[in-house]
Amino acid sequence: MSSVGRGGKRRAGPPAAPSPLAAKRPQPMPPGAPQPPPRAAAAAEEEDMMDEDVFLDETILAEDEAALLLLDRDEALASRLSRWKRPALPADLVSGCSRSVVFQQLDIDYVIGESHKEFLPNSSGPAAIIRIFGVTREGHSVCCQVHGFEPYFYISCPPGMGPDDISGFKQTLEARMKESNRNSSVQRFVKSVELLQKQTIMHYQPNKSQSFLKIVVALPTMVASCRGILERGITIGSLGSKSFLTYESNILFALRFMIDRNIVGGNWIELPAGKYSKATRAMSYCQLELDCLYSDLVSHAPEGEYSKMAPFRILSFDIECAGRKGHFPEPTHDPVIQIANLLTLQGEAQPFVRNVMTLKSCSPIVGVDVMSFDTERDILLAWRDLIREADPDIIIGYNICKFDLPYLIERAEVLKIVEFPLLGRIRNSRVRVRDTTFNSRQYGMRESKDVTVEGRVQFDLLQAMQRDYKLSSYSLNSVSAHFLGEQKEDVHHSIISDLQNGNSETRRRLAVYCLKDAYLPQRLLDKLMYIYNYVEMARVTGVPISFLLSRGQSIKVLSQLLRKAKQRNLVIPNIKGQSSGQDTFEGATVLEARAGFYEKPIATLDFASLYPSIMMAHNLCYCTLVPPEDVRKLNLPPESLYKTPSGEIFVKPELQKGILPEILEELLAARKRAKADLKEAKDPFERAVLDGRQLALKISANSVYGFTGATVGQLPCLEISSSVTSYGRQMIEHTKKLVEDKFTTLGGYEHNAEVIYGDTDSVMVQFGVSTVEDAMKLGREAAEYISGTFIKAYQARV
């Protein structure tokens, strides 16, 4: 999660009088201005959970003739771009706060700024301000700044610690924090320490609450600093030196806010009339910039009217560069010669803007707004102006995060166009690019670049394809042929420079090629229903939409686990997972394959949602696990326990229902409802939403098992994961025996059935029959027979 803005002090004296367009445009940073410190490269593990406090820059810079936008110098261009603006605000929203504002949030981050005097009159000094970006039903852009929510975490309270000890503990912790943060301007690091009664999620503890301390600190990054002090040890009066296990101290601040306010990714937010104020000094370019207190914000569940989608603006773009012969384009040498742009409203079939910007003249293209420029500098500034005027919510393309966007940023640096990187919705804030390494068991290790354009979501179709589909090639040409039956224009990269150096007709051919490369990602986005699917996944799992591309599966499970734990007054420990060099969790069951070529049809029997079914059927969870030493201590009757094939003990639901089984039951029940609604739905958009929802629910359910087995994850518990796989192994072996014992010539069948392979949740059976129809018929009979021998939670199918 990126925290955004830059440190800076307000400039003394009034700013220079702005030109008519100055109010709309970003204030460029002068050459040599200090930049925000880059974040360190992301850790190799997908579970990296680090906040970054960066201070809001409220500086207003004087106008600089050298930094004026191209719009100021070209009225004709300004007129053309202004046609693509958002609809104007209604009068009652322009002038007052007399009606509620409802919008679908697209992204959430935070920034460090001054406490809001209207909402928090008694606060002073820097504070974390949550920013929610979104769009109203009418298509108006919103930036909502939420005040008063503070970062916190828990520690267990040592026995015998009284009110005086807590007061002394707070003072000692404050002193240690000051010592560790000597360069900070924060006056009070530890805001409060409160004694609460809660339970840890780990292990079955019947009706046994314990004392915890809730520690509230000034800024999100200070959670990690405070955690380190407590883990190393701190002196508490007469109790002496103590070290602490912390709870929920590794939760990203924006996610913590979402969980506490019951907000899920992509849902609708309401600011009631009279509960918000207009920003007195706009820090963003959104049409509505509002401030509110965190407790006044209303979060709507994504149901009924609030399941619908706002008309997000989606920009698909592609760039072409004039590379040298035999060299891949390099931004230090090779100019950007064309940029193609398609702007589409979410839910509409066709783009309302088709545009291409070219270096030098270009012959007209039917249905396309062609803009030609004399210099590369003018192309880059015009594209930045298009971003500012058209104001896209989502920027898409193919390989844009690793190539197009970083190339444009570096090219602007080479040309010393200091105002170009101001592409986001926050004034004075520049696009930031950093190298990242993403690693997970499911996706492997992948090097990329993290591009932060504040207030706009970047959706790279190449990254999405690599995460969601196993293909032999991920080139745009191959992917388009596979999913769309279409291909790129027939222009080889080796002749791009020749086409550019030709005439207006050859540049037209290149422009058509560039436009097609911008059009295909939009077609893929629509065809594969990516926006619907990702919004629904964000709603189901409760994480911001931006997390779905930048992070792995574990953050989604953790989000759901935290929400359920909060409802039960449970807290989650911060356990440092350690990789042993072995597999990160127990592997699936595999029967040895009987290799060979089979002419007769093979029927595959599998168990629907096997691992989720095992976890539900046997109540496998952190809070139902009974350590061996506790079985006798708690005097638990054997009939109230499950003993798994791997030897672990879990209590049955009659004693305590597990959180993980509860999450899985709700996910699978919701998926069943979504599939039923999908069958009844007639509206294509409603069908797309429902199909995206049922797919998100399926993926989310299947990822819960992996979360427990990831030893470098947020909350590893190999007792759960090994129990799941041991049950799975038992079931697959039992299924093999049932099939081969029942379907025999002695049992009245034409042939003896043979299981030729089994893996994880399925077995492959040769019944000996010659037709697919007969194999399917016997497969269905076998599935019904096998299901009858297992408990109801397990359902075999063919």
C-alpha positions in Angstrom: 0.0 0.0 0.0 1.6 3.3 -1.0 1.5 6.3 1.3 1.8 9.4 -0.8 2.9 13.0 -0.9 6.1 14.8 0.0 7.4 16.7 3.0 7.3 20.5 2.6 6.5 23.7 4.3 4.0 26.3 3.2 5.6 29.0 1.1 5.5 32.4 2.8 3.6 35.1 1.0 0.8 34.8 -1.6 1.2 32.8 -4.7 1.4 34.5 -8.1 -1.9 35.1 -9.8 -2.8 32.0 -11.7 -3.8 31.9 -15.4 -7.4 30.7 -16.2 -6.1 27.2 -16.7 -3.7 27.2 -13.8 -6.3 26.2 -11.3 -6.7 22.9 -13.2 -3.2 22.1 -13.8 -0.5 20.5 -11.6 2.2 22.7 -10.0 5.5 21.4 -11.3 8.4 20.8 -9.0 11.5 22.8 -10.0 14.6 21.0 -11.2 16.6 19.8 -8.2 13.7 19.8 -5.8 13.9 17.1 -3.2 12.1 13.9 -4.1 10.3 11.6 -1.7 12.6 8.8 -0.5 12.0 5.7 -2.7 10.7 2.6 -0.9 13.1 -0.3 -0.7 12.4 -3.0 -3.2 9.6 -5.2 -2.1 10.6 -8.2 -0.2 10.8 -11.4 -2.1 7.9 -12.9 -0.2 4.3 -11.9 -1.1 3.5 -11.4 2.6 5.5 -8.1 2.8 3.3 -5.9 5.0 5.0 -2.5 5.5 3.4 0.9 5.7 5.3 4.0 4.5 4.6 7.4 6.0 5.2 10.2 3.5 4.2 13.7 4.3 1.7 15.7 2.3 3.2 18.6 0.3 1.0 21.7 0.5 3.5 24.0 -1.2 2.1 26.3 -3.9 4.8 27.1 -6.5 4.9 30.4 -8.4 4.2 30.1 -12.2 7.3 29.3 -14.2 7.2 30.2 -17.9 9.5 27.2 -18.7 7.1 24.9 -17.0 3.8 26.0 -18.5 1.5 23.2 -19.9 1.2 22.8 -23.6 -2.5 23.7 -23.1 -1.5 27.2 -22.2 0.3 27.6 -25.5 -2.1 25.8 -27.8 -5.7 27.0 -27.5 -6.8 24.6 -30.3 -5.4 21.6 -28.4 -7.0 22.8 -25.2 -10.4 23.0 -26.9 -10.1 19.5 -28.4 -9.1 18.0 -25.0 -11.8 19.8 -23.1 -14.5 17.9 -25.0 -13.5 14.8 -23.0 -14.0 16.2 -19.6 -16.3 14.7 -17.0 -19.9 16.0 -16.6 -20.1 19.2 -14.6 -21.2 19.0 -11.0 -24.8 20.0 -10.1 -25.2 23.3 -8.4 -26.1 22.0 -5.0 -22.8 20.1 -4.8 -20.8 23.0 -6.2 -22.0 25.4 -3.5 -22.8 23.4 -0.4 -23.0 20.2 1.6 -26.8 19.9 1.9 -27.1 16.5 0.4 -25.5 13.1 0.9 -22.6 12.1 -1.4 -22.6 8.5 -2.5 -19.7 7.0 -4.5 -18.1 3.7 -5.4 -14.6 3.7 -4.0 -11.8 2.5 -6.3 -8.7 2.9 -4.2 -7.7 3.7 -0.6 -4.4 5.0 0.7 -3.2 7.3 3.4 -1.0 10.4 3.7 0.5 12.3 6.6 -0.8 15.8 7.1 -2.0 18.2 9.9 -4.9 17.2 12.1 -8.2 18.7 10.8 -9.2 21.5 13.1 -12.9 21.4 12.4 -13.3 17.7 13.1 -10.5 17.3 15.7 -10.2 20.7 17.4 -8.1 19.3 20.3 -5.5 17.5 18.1 -2.3 18.9 16.9 0.8 17.7 15.0 1.0 15.3 12.1 -1.6 12.6 11.7 -2.5 9.9 9.2 -5.3 11.0 6.8 -7.1 8.2 4.9 -7.8 9.1 1.3 -10.6 7.3 -0.6 -10.8 7.8 -4.4 -14.0 7.0 -6.2 -16.7 7.9 -8.7 -20.4 8.8 -8.2 -23.3 7.3 -10.1 -23.3 10.4 -12.3 -19.6 10.0 -13.2 -18.1 12.7 -10.9 -14.7 12.0 -9.4 -14.3 12.1 -5.6 -11.4 12.4 -3.2 -12.6 11.8 0.4 -10.1 12.7 3.2 -11.0 10.8 6.4 -9.8 12.1 9.7 -9.4 10.8 13.2 -8.6 7.1 12.6 -5.4 6.1 14.5 -3.0 3.2 14.1 -2.9 0.6 16.9 -2.0 -2.9 17.9 -2.2 -5.2 20.9 0.1 -7.0 23.4 -0.9 -9.5 26.1 -1.0 -7.9 29.6 1.4 -9.5 32.0 -0.2 -11.0 35.2 -0.3 -8.6 38.1 -0.1 -5.5 35.9 -2.3 -2.8 37.5 -3.3 0.7 36.5 -0.1 2.3 38.0 2.0 -0.2 36.1 0.1 0.6 32.9 0.8 4.3 33.4 4.5 3.7 34.0 4.6 1.4 31.0 3.2 4.1 28.8 5.7 6.6 30.0 8.6 4.2 29.5 7.4 3.2 26.0 7.0 6.9 25.1 10.6 7.6 26.2 11.9 4.6 24.2 10.0 5.7 21.1 11.4 9.2 21.3 14.9 7.8 21.5 14.2 5.6 18.4 12.6 8.4 16.4 14.9 11.4 17.2 14.4 13.1 13.9 10.6 13.0 14.0 8.5 16.1 14.5 5.9 14.1 16.4 5.4 15.4 19.9 3.5 12.4 21.4 4.4 9.0 20.0 2.2 6.8 22.2 -1.3 8.3 22.1 -2.9 5.9 24.6 -2.7 2.5 26.3 -6.0 0.8 27.1 -6.7 -2.4 29.1 -9.1 -4.7 27.2 -10.5 -8.3 27.6 -9.9 -10.4 24.5 -8.9 -13.9 23.4 -6.1 -15.0 21.1 -7.2 -16.9 18.0 -4.6 -19.6 18.7 -5.8 -22.8 20.2 -9.1 -23.8 21.9 -9.6 -21.8 25.1 -13.1 -22.3 26.5 -14.6 -19.1 27.8 -11.2 -17.9 28.8 -10.7 -14.2 28.1 -7.4 -12.6 29.0 -6.1 -9.1 29.5 -4.6 -7.3 26.5 -3.2 -3.8 26.1 -4.3 -1.8 23.1 -1.5 0.6 22.1 -2.4 3.6 19.9 0.5 5.4 18.3 0.8 8.6 16.3 1.7 7.4 12.8 1.4 4.1 11.0 5.1 3.5 10.6 5.5 3.8 14.4 3.6 0.5 14.8 6.7 -1.3 13.5 9.0 0.8 15.6 7.0 0.2 18.8 6.7 -3.5 18.0 10.5 -3.8 17.8 10.9 -2.2 21.1 8.4 -4.5 22.8 9.7 -7.6 21.2 13.3 -6.8 22.3 12.1 -6.1 25.9 11.0 -3.2 28.1 11.2 -2.5 31.8 7.8 -2.3 33.6 8.3 -1.0 37.2 8.3 -3.8 39.8 7.6 -6.4 37.1 11.1 -6.0 35.7 12.1 -6.4 32.1 9.5 -8.1 29.8 9.5 -8.9 26.1 6.1 -9.2 24.3 4.5 -11.1 21.5 2.5 -8.5 19.6 -0.9 -9.0 18.0 -2.1 -7.4 14.8 1.0 -5.3 14.5 1.6 -6.2 10.9 -1.7 -5.0 9.4 -1.4 -2.4 6.7 -3.0 0.9 8.0 -5.5 1.3 5.1 -6.6 -2.3 5.5 -7.0 -1.8 9.3 -9.2 1.1 8.6 -11.3 -0.8 6.1 -11.8 -3.7 8.5 -12.8 -1.5 11.4 -15.2 0.5 9.3 -16.6 -2.6 7.6 -15.5 -1.4 4.1 -14.6 -3.9 1.4 -12.9 -3.2 -1.9 -15.0 -1.6 -4.6 -18.1 -1.0 -2.4 -20.2 2.2 -2.1 -19.5 4.8 0.5 -21.9 7.5 1.7 -21.1 10.8 3.3 -24.4 11.9 5.0 -25.6 15.5 4.5 -24.1 17.8 7.1 -21.4 15.2 8.1 -18.7 16.4 5.7 -17.1 19.6 4.6 -15.7 20.9 1.3 -11.9 21.1 1.3 -11.0 24.7 1.9 -7.8 24.3 -0.1 -7.9 21.7 -2.8 -5.0 19.2 -2.7 -6.4 17.0 -5.6 -7.9 17.5 -9.0 -11.0 15.5 -8.2 -14.3 17.3 -8.8 -15.4 16.7 -5.2 -12.7 16.9 -2.5 -14.4 16.3 0.8 -13.3 15.9 4.5 -15.1 13.8 7.1 -14.6 12.2 10.5 -14.0 8.4 10.2 -17.0 7.6 12.4 -19.4 9.5 10.2 -18.6 7.6 7.0 -21.3 5.0 6.0 -20.2 1.8 4.2 -22.8 0.0 2.1 -22.8 -3.8 1.7 -22.4 -4.7 -2.0 -26.0 -5.9 -2.4 -29.0 -4.7 -4.4 -28.5 -1.2 -5.8 -25.1 -1.1 -4.2 -23.9 -4.1 -6.2 -23.9 -2.0 -9.3 -20.9 -0.4 -10.9 -20.1 3.3 -11.3 -19.2 4.6 -14.8 -15.4 4.4 -14.3 -13.3 6.0 -17.0 -10.8 3.5 -18.4 -7.9 4.7 -20.5 -6.1 2.1 -22.6 -2.9 3.3 -24.2 0.2 2.2 -26.1 3.4 3.9 -27.0 5.8 3.5 -30.0 9.5 4.3 -29.9 12.0 4.8 -32.7 14.6 2.3 -31.7 18.0 2.0 -33.3 18.6 -0.8 -35.7 19.3 -4.0 -33.8 18.5 -2.5 -30.4 15.5 -2.7 -28.1 14.3 0.8 -27.4 16.1 2.6 -24.5 14.7 5.7 -23.0 18.2 7.3 -22.7 18.5 7.3 -26.5 15.3 6.5 -28.4 12.4 9.0 -28.7 8.7 8.3 -28.2 7.1 8.9 -31.6 3.4 7.9 -31.1 0.9 7.4 -28.2 -2.5 5.9 -28.9 -5.3 6.4 -26.5 -8.8 4.8 -26.1 -11.1 6.1 -23.4 -14.1 4.0 -22.4 -16.8 4.2 -19.8 -17.1 1.0 -17.7 -20.1 -1.0 -19.0 -20.1 0.5 -22.5 -19.1 -1.5 -25.6 -17.3 1.2 -27.5 -14.7 3.9 -26.5 -15.9 7.5 -26.6 -12.4 8.7 -27.4 -10.1 7.3 -30.1 -7.0 9.3 -30.2 -3.4 9.0 -31.5 -0.6 11.5 -30.9 2.1 11.5 -33.5 5.5 13.0 -34.0 5.3 14.8 -37.4 2.3 14.7 -39.7 0.0 11.8 -40.1 -2.8 11.2 -42.6 -6.3 11.1 -41.3 -7.8 7.9 -39.8 -11.5 7.4 -40.0 -13.1 7.7 -36.5 -9.8 8.7 -34.9 -8.8 12.1 -33.5 -5.2 12.4 -34.9 -3.0 15.0 -33.2 0.4 15.7 -34.8 3.3 17.6 -33.1 6.6 19.0 -34.1 8.6 17.8 -31.1 8.7 14.8 -28.7 8.4 17.2 -25.8 5.0 18.4 -27.2 3.8 14.8 -27.5 4.6 14.1 -23.9 3.0 17.3 -22.6 -0.1 16.7 -24.7 -0.5 13.2 -23.3 -0.1 14.5 -19.8 -2.7 17.1 -20.6 -5.0 14.4 -21.9 -4.7 12.5 -18.6 -5.5 15.7 -16.7 -8.5 16.7 -18.8 -10.0 13.2 -19.5 -9.3 12.2 -15.9 -9.3 8.3 -16.2 -9.9 6.3 -13.1 -8.2 3.2 -14.4 -5.2 3.1 -16.8 -4.7 -0.1 -18.7 -2.5 -1.5 -21.4 -0.2 -4.4 -22.1 3.1 -4.4 -20.1 2.5 -0.8 -19.2 3.9 -1.2 -15.6 7.2 -2.7 -16.8 7.6 -0.8 -20.0 5.3 2.0 -21.2 4.9 4.0 -18.0 8.5 3.7 -16.8 9.7 4.5 -20.4 7.6 7.7 -20.5 8.8 8.8 -17.1 12.5 8.2 -17.8 12.2 9.8 -21.3 10.8 12.9 -19.7 13.7 13.0 -17.3 16.1 12.8 -20.3 14.3 15.7 -22.0 14.2 17.6 -18.7 10.4 17.9 -18.8 10.0 18.4 -15.1 6.2 18.8 -15.2 5.5 15.6 -17.1 5.3 13.1 -14.2 2.4 15.0 -12.6 -0.1 12.4 -13.9 -2.0 11.6 -10.7 -4.9 13.2 -9.0 -2.9 14.8 -6.2 -1.4 18.3 -6.8 2.4 18.4 -6.7 2.7 14.7 -6.5 4.8 12.9 -9.2 4.6 9.4 -10.5 7.0 7.1 -8.7 8.6 4.1 -10.2 10.5 1.4 -8.2 11.8 -2.0 -9.0 9.9 -4.9 -7.2 10.3 -8.6 -6.9 7.1 -10.6 -6.3 7.3 -14.2 -5.2 4.7 -16.8 -4.3 4.3 -20.6 -4.6 1.4 -20.1 -7.0 3.0 -17.6 -9.3 6.7 -18.1 -8.8 9.2 -15.2 -8.7 8.7 -12.3 -11.0 10.6 -9.0 -11.4 8.5 -6.0 -12.3 8.1 -2.3 -11.5 5.7 -0.7 -9.1 4.3 2.5 -10.7 2.3 4.8 -8.4 -0.1 7.2 -10.0 -2.0 8.5 -7.1 -5.8 8.3 -7.3 -5.7 6.2 -10.5 -5.5 2.4 -10.6 -3.0 0.8 -13.1 -4.2 -2.5 -14.5 -1.5 -4.2 -16.6 -3.2 -6.9 -18.7 0.2 -8.8 -19.1 0.4 -9.1 -15.3 -3.2 -10.2 -15.1 -2.7 -12.9 -17.8 0.4 -14.3 -16.1 -1.4 -14.5 -12.8 -4.7 -15.9 -14.1 -4.0 -18.1 -17.1 -1.4 -20.8 -18.0 -0.5 -20.0 -21.6 2.4 -21.1 -23.9 3.1 -17.5 -24.8 2.1 -14.2 -23.2 2.8 -11.9 -26.1 -0.1 -9.6 -26.9 -0.4 -11.3 -30.3 -0.6 -14.8 -28.9 -3.0 -13.8 -26.1 -5.3 -11.9 -28.5 -5.4 -14.8 -30.9 -6.2 -17.2 -28.0 -9.0 -15.2 -26.4 -10.3 -12.9 -29.2 -9.4 -14.6 -32.4 -7.7 -11.4 -33.4 -4.1 -10.3 -33.9 -2.0 -7.2 -34.0 -1.5 -5.2 -37.2 1.2 -6.6 -39.5 4.0 -4.2 -38.7 7.4 -5.8 -37.7 9.2 -3.9 -34.9 12.3 -3.6 -37.2 10.5 -1.3 -39.6 9.0 1.1 -37.0 11.8 3.7 -37.4 11.5 3.5 -41.2 7.8 4.1 -41.1 8.4 7.1 -38.8 11.0 8.5 -41.1 8.8 8.2 -44.2 5.8 10.4 -44.9 2.4 11.0 -43.5 1.0 7.9 -45.1 3.7 5.6 -43.6 3.1 7.3 -40.2 -0.6 6.6 -40.6 0.2 2.9 -41.0 2.2 3.1 -37.8 -0.6 4.9 -36.0 -3.1 2.2 -37.0 -0.7 -0.4 -35.6 -0.3 1.7 -32.4 -4.1 2.1 -32.0 -4.6 -1.7 -32.4 -2.1 -2.3 -29.6 -4.2 0.0 -27.4 -7.5 -1.5 -28.6 -6.6 -5.2 -27.9 -6.1 -4.7 -24.1 -9.5 -3.0 -23.9 -11.0 -5.9 -25.8 -9.3 -8.4 -23.5 -10.5 -6.5 -20.4 -14.1 -6.6 -21.7 -14.0 -10.2 -23.0 -12.6 -11.6 -19.8 -14.8 -9.3 -17.6 -11.7 -8.3 -15.6 -13.2 -5.2 -14.0 -16.3 -7.1 -12.9 -14.2 -10.0 -11.6 -11.7 -8.0 -9.8 -14.2 -5.7 -8.2 -16.2 -8.7 -7.0 -13.0 -10.4 -5.7 -12.2 -7.2 -3.8 -15.7 -7.1 -2.4 -15.6 -10.8 -1.4 -12.1 -10.7 0.2 -12.3 -7.1 1.6 -9.1 -5.8 0.2 -8.5 -2.7 -2.1 -8.7 -3.5 -5.8 -5.0 -2.5 -6.2 -3.9 -5.3 -3.9 -5.3 -7.9 -6.4 -2.5 -7.3 -8.9 0.3 -6.3 -6.5 -0.1 -9.0 -3.8 -0.6 -12.7 -3.5 -3.4 -14.8 -2.0 -2.5 -14.5 1.7 -3.6 -10.9 2.1 -7.1 -11.8 0.9 -7.4 -14.6 3.4 -5.9 -12.5 6.2 -8.5 -9.7 5.5 -11.4 -12.2 5.9 -9.8 -13.7 9.0 -9.4 -10.4 10.7 -13.0 -9.4 10.0 -14.3 -12.6 11.5 -11.9 -12.5 14.5 -13.0 -8.9 15.2 -16.7 -10.1 15.4 -15.7 -12.7 18.0 -13.4 -10.4 20.0 -10.3 -12.4 19.0 -6.9 -11.1 18.2 -4.3 -12.5 15.8 -0.7 -12.9 16.9 2.1 -11.6 14.7 4.0 -14.8 14.1 7.3 -14.6 12.2 7.1 -17.5 9.7 10.4 -19.1 8.8 11.1 -21.1 5.7 12.9 -24.4 6.4 14.0 -24.7 2.8 11.4 -27.3 2.2 8.0 -26.9 0.6 6.1 -24.0 2.2 3.2 -26.3 3.0 2.2 -29.9 2.8 1.9 -31.2 -0.7 -1.2 -32.8 -2.2 -1.8 -36.5 -2.5 -0.6 -38.2 -5.7 -1.3 -41.8 -6.7 1.5 -43.3 -8.8 0.4 -43.1 -12.5 0.1 -46.2 -14.6 1.9 -44.9 -17.6 0.7 -45.8 -21.1 -1.5 -44.9 -24.0 -5.2 -45.5 -23.4 -7.5 -45.9 -26.4 -10.6 -46.3 -24.3 -12.1 -43.2 -22.6 -11.0 -42.3 -19.1 -13.5 -40.9 -16.6 -12.3 -38.4 -14.0 -14.0 -38.4 -10.6 -13.3 -35.4 -8.4 -14.5 -34.1 -5.1 -16.2 -30.7 -5.3 -14.1 -28.2 -3.3 -12.3 -31.0 -1.5 -9.9 -29.1 0.8 -12.6 -26.5 1.8 -14.9 -29.4 2.4 -12.4 -31.2 4.7 -11.8 -28.1 6.7 -15.6 -27.6 7.2 -16.4 -31.2 7.9 -13.7 -31.5 10.6 -13.9 -28.0 12.0 -10.2 -27.3 11.3 -9.2 -23.9 12.6 -6.7 -22.0 14.7 -9.2 -21.6 17.4 -10.3 -25.2 17.5 -6.9 -26.8 17.6 -6.1 -28.5 20.9 -2.3 -28.9 21.7 -1.6 -32.4 23.1 -0.8 -31.1 26.6 -4.2 -29.4 26.8 -6.3 -32.4 26.0 -6.1 -33.9 29.5 -5.8 -30.5 31.2 -9.1 -29.3 29.7 -10.8 -32.7 30.5 -12.3 -32.9 27.0 -14.5 -36.0 26.3 -13.2 -38.0 23.3 -16.6 -37.8 21.6 -16.2 -34.0 21.4 -12.9 -34.2 19.5 -11.7 -34.9 16.0 -8.4 -36.7 15.7 -7.0 -36.3 12.2 -5.0 -39.0 10.3 -1.9 -36.9 11.0 -2.5 -37.1 14.7 -3.8 -33.5 15.4 -6.7 -32.8 17.8 -9.5 -30.3 17.0 -12.7 -29.7 18.9 -16.1 -30.4 17.3 -18.4 -27.5 16.4 -20.6 -28.2 19.4 -17.8 -26.9 21.6 -16.6 -24.1 19.3 -17.2 -23.4 15.7 -14.0 -22.6 13.8 -13.6 -19.3 12.1 -12.0 -20.8 8.9 -14.9 -23.3 8.5 -17.3 -20.4 9.0 -15.6 -18.3 6.4 -15.6 -21.2 3.9 -19.3 -22.0 4.6 -20.2 -18.4 3.9 -18.1 -18.2 0.7 -19.5 -21.4 -0.7 -23.1 -20.6 0.3 -22.7 -17.2 -1.4 -21.2 -18.8 -4.5 -24.2 -21.2 -4.6 -26.6 -18.2 -4.4 -24.6 -16.3 -7.1 -24.8 -19.2 -9.4 -28.5 -19.6 -8.8 -29.0 -15.8 -9.5 -26.9 -16.1 -12.6 -29.2 -18.7 -14.0 -32.2 -16.3 -13.5 -30.5 -13.1 -14.6 -31.3 -11.6 -18.0 -29.5 -8.3 -18.0 -26.0 -8.8 -19.4 -24.3 -6.5 -16.9 -26.0 -8.2 -14.0 -24.9 -11.6 -15.4 -21.3 -10.3 -15.7 -21.3 -9.1 -12.1 -22.8 -12.4 -10.8 -20.4 -14.6 -12.8 -17.5 -12.5 -11.5 -18.8 -12.9 -8.0 -19.1 -16.7 -8.1 -15.6 -17.0 -9.6 -14.2 -14.8 -6.9 -15.9 -16.8 -4.2 -14.5 -20.1 -5.6 -10.9 -18.8 -5.8 -11.2 -17.3 -2.3 -12.4 -20.5 -0.8 -9.7 -22.5 -2.4 -6.9 -20.2 -1.1 -7.7 -20.7 2.6 -5.9 -24.0 2.9 -2.7 -22.6 1.3 -2.8 -19.7 3.8 -2.4 -22.1 6.8 0.4 -24.0 5.2 2.6 -21.1 4.0 5.4 -21.2 6.6 6.5 -17.7 5.5 3.0 -16.4 5.6 1.0 -14.2 8.0 -0.3 -17.0 10.2 1.2 -20.4 9.4 -0.3 -23.5 11.1 1.0 -26.7 9.8 -1.2 -28.7 12.1 -4.1 -27.5 10.0 -2.5 -27.9 6.6 -1.1 -31.4 7.3 -4.4 -32.5 8.7 -6.1 -31.4 5.5 -3.7 -33.3 3.2 -3.8 -36.4 5.4 -7.6 -36.5 5.1 -7.3 -35.9 1.4 -4.8 -38.7 1.1 -7.1 -41.0 3.0 -10.1 -40.1 0.8 -8.2 -40.6 -2.5 -6.9 -44.0 -1.4 -10.4 -45.0 -0.2 -12.0 -43.9 -3.4 -9.5 -46.0 -5.4 -10.3 -49.0 -3.3 -14.1 -48.5 -3.6 -14.0 -48.1 -7.4 -11.7 -51.1 -8.0 -13.7 -53.3 -5.6 -17.2 -52.5 -6.9 -16.8 -52.1 -10.6 -15.6 -55.7 -11.4 -16.8 -58.5 -13.6 -17.6 -60.4 -10.4 -19.9 -57.5 -9.5 -21.8 -57.8 -12.8 -19.9 -55.2 -14.8 -18.5 -55.8 -18.3 -14.9 -55.0 -17.3 -12.8 -54.5 -14.2 -12.3 -50.8 -13.5 -8.8 -49.6 -13.0 -7.7 -46.3 -11.4 -4.7 -45.2 -13.5 -3.9 -41.9 -11.7 -5.0 -39.8 -8.7 -3.9 -36.3 -7.8 -5.1 -34.0 -4.9 -8.9 -34.2 -5.3 -9.5 -36.5 -8.3 -9.0 -40.0 -9.6 -8.9 -41.1 -13.3 -10.7 -44.3 -14.0 -10.7 -46.7 -16.9 -14.0 -48.6 -16.8 -13.0 -50.6 -20.0 -16.0 -49.4 -22.0 -15.5 -48.1 -25.6 -17.7 -45.0 -25.7 -17.5 -41.7 -23.9 -21.3 -42.0 -23.2 -20.8 -45.3 -21.4 -17.8 -44.0 -19.5 -19.7 -41.0 -18.3 -22.7 -43.2 -17.3 -20.4 -45.4 -15.1 -18.6 -42.3 -13.8 -21.9 -40.8 -12.6 -22.8 -44.2 -10.9 -19.4 -44.3 -9.2 -19.7 -40.7 -8.0 -23.1 -41.4 -6.5 -21.8 -44.6 -4.8 -18.7 -42.9 -3.5 -20.5 -39.9 -2.1 -22.8 -42.2 -0.2 -19.9 -43.7 1.7 -18.6 -40.3 2.9 -20.1 -37.7 5.2 -22.4 -35.3 3.6 -19.8 -32.5 3.2 -18.0 -34.6 0.5 -19.6 -34.9 -2.9 -17.9 -36.8 -5.7 -18.7 -35.9 -9.2 -17.7 -36.9 -12.8 
